[in-house]
Amino acid sequence: MTSSNTGETSEALGYEQARDELIEVVRRLEAGGTSLEESLALWERGEELARVCRHWLDGARRRLDAALAEEAAEDEAAEAGAEDAGAT
């Protein structure tokens, strides 16, 4: 974990930045050799980074769901228009 990332707010971190820092936090925790205080600080930072990643992924899912719903609505409208044209 770098000192420049420690103070960054969740809004300032992109998904890739948060993910990469989270990987580093997990690596340090798994390696051991840190004091209890440092381990707790790393754990807390990891929780914050995981929330940032979830926020980005949830936003991406909402955008994807909206795009798919819009595409489905356009397809339904096109099918209805084709049926109307064939009925006349």
N, C-alpha and C positions, 0 to 999 in steps of 0.2 A: 504494500500500500504506500503510495507516494504522498508526501505532505501536501502537494498541490491539489490532490483529489480529495483529501480528508475534509476540507472546508467547503467543497463545492455543494451547492444545493441540488436537490433532486431535479429541479427544472433545468439546471445547467448541464446535466449529464445526458448524453445521447445513449441509446440502447447499447451500442457496441462498447462505449467507454465504461458503462456500468457493468456490463457482462465481463469485460476484461479485468476490471478491478475486482469483481466478485470472485473470479477464478483465482486471482492472486491471493485474496483473503482466505479462501478455502485452502489453497496450497500451504499458506503459512500456518493455518490452524492444524492441518493434518501433519505438518512437519514437526510440530511440537516445539519444545524448548523456549516457549514464551512464558512470561509471568502470568499469574492469574489476572492481574489488571489489564495487561496487554491482550490476553486472550478474550476477556470480556469486551474490550474496546473493538477488537477485530470482529467478534460475533455481532455486536451492535451495528458496526459498519456493514457487515454482510447482510444483515436484515434490511437495512436501509437500501442497499444496492439491489437486493431481491425485489423490494417494493418498486423501485424505479424500473427494473426490467419488466415486472408484471404490468405496470402502468403503460409502458410502450407496447407490450404485446396485446394488452386489452384494447388499446387504441387502434392497433393494426387490425385486430379481429373485427372491431366495429366498422372500420372503413371497408374491409373486405365483405362483410355481411351486407352493408349498404350497397356496395357495387353489385353484388350478386342479386340482391332484391331488385335493384333498378334494371338490371339486365333481364331478369325474369318478367318484370312488368312490361318491358319493351317487347319481349318475345310474345307475351300474351296479347298485347295490343296488335302486333303484326299478324298473329294468327286470327284474331277477331276481324281484322280488316280484310284478310284473304277470304275468310268465310263469307263476309258481307259482299265482297266483289263476286264471288262464285254464286251467290244466291240471286243476283239480278240478271 
